[in-house]
Amino acid sequence: MTSQLNPADEVSRGLRMDKLLSSSRWLTGPEFIWKDADQWPVSLVETTGTLDLELRKEAKAYVTDVQQPVNAVLQLLFDRHSSWYSLKKSAACLLRVKAFPNVLFFVIW
């Protein structure tokens, strides 16, 4: 059925409630529905040649399940930080200390 013949489409097009209720189409349906079926409008439907009426791409879900922590230090970092920003800041500090082991760093939080 085309959108012009479907009274339910009037709601999705933003018809005001007072006009919707005063319209006989909303309460009784389109005029052709009261006529014999041979007088109904013909709508052409394209077929796909397959029995599957719902053609979608196959959904894929990827799940990672970590049973044991890879590194105790990393797990400690994840457990102690409540935000991604704070975790990145701590990881950057550790990488800086690792890169320059002989330099004394003063970190002000």
C-alpha positions in Angstrom: 0.0 0.0 0.0 1.4 3.4 -0.9 2.0 6.0 1.8 -0.8 8.2 0.4 -3.4 5.4 0.9 -2.2 4.4 4.4 -3.9 6.4 7.2 -1.3 5.3 9.7 1.4 7.3 7.8 -0.4 10.5 8.6 0.7 10.2 12.2 4.4 9.8 11.2 4.1 12.8 8.9 3.2 15.0 11.9 -0.6 15.5 11.5 -2.0 17.4 14.4 -4.3 15.4 16.8 -7.4 17.5 16.2 -7.1 17.0 12.4 -6.4 13.4 12.9 -9.5 12.7 15.0 -11.7 14.8 12.7 -10.5 12.8 9.7 -12.8 9.9 8.8 -9.8 8.1 7.2 -8.2 7.6 10.6 -11.3 6.0 12.1 -12.7 4.0 9.1 -9.6 3.4 7.0 -9.1 4.3 3.3 -12.1 4.4 1.1 -11.0 1.4 -1.1 -11.2 -1.0 1.9 -15.0 -0.7 1.9 -15.2 -1.8 -1.8 -14.9 -5.2 -3.3 -11.4 -6.7 -3.3 -11.3 -6.6 -7.1 -11.5 -2.8 -6.9 -8.6 -2.4 -4.5 -5.5 -0.7 -5.9 -2.8 -3.0 -7.1 0.7 -2.6 -5.7 3.6 -4.2 -7.4 5.9 -6.1 -5.2 9.4 -7.0 -6.3 10.5 -10.6 -5.4 14.0 -11.7 -4.8 13.6 -15.2 -6.0 14.4 -16.6 -2.6 12.2 -17.9 0.2 14.0 -15.9 2.8 11.8 -12.8 3.2 14.2 -11.1 5.5 17.5 -10.4 3.8 20.2 -9.0 6.1 23.9 -9.4 6.5 24.9 -12.0 9.0 25.5 -10.4 12.4 28.9 -11.1 14.0 29.7 -10.8 17.7 33.3 -10.8 19.0 33.8 -11.6 22.7 36.9 -11.6 24.7 37.0 -13.5 28.0 40.1 -13.0 30.2 40.4 -15.7 32.8 43.7 -14.7 34.3 45.4 -11.3 34.3 48.3 -11.1 31.8 50.4 -9.0 34.1 49.8 -8.3 37.8 51.0 -4.7 37.4 48.5 -4.1 34.6 45.7 -5.6 36.6 46.7 -3.4 39.6 46.5 -0.4 37.3 43.1 -1.3 36.0 41.8 -1.9 39.5 43.1 1.3 41.0 41.8 3.8 38.3 38.3 4.8 37.9 38.7 6.7 34.6 40.4 6.1 31.3 42.2 9.5 31.6 43.7 8.6 35.0 44.8 5.2 33.7 46.5 6.8 30.7 48.3 9.3 32.9 49.7 6.5 35.2 50.7 4.3 32.2 52.5 7.3 30.6 54.4 7.9 33.9 55.4 4.3 34.1 56.7 4.3 30.5 58.6 7.4 31.2 60.3 5.8 34.2 61.1 2.7 32.2 62.6 4.8 29.4 64.8 6.8 31.7 65.7 4.5 34.7 68.6 6.7 36.0 66.5 9.9 36.2 64.7 10.9 39.3 61.1 12.0 38.5 59.0 14.1 40.7 55.4 13.5 39.9 52.8 16.0 41.2 49.3 14.6 41.0 
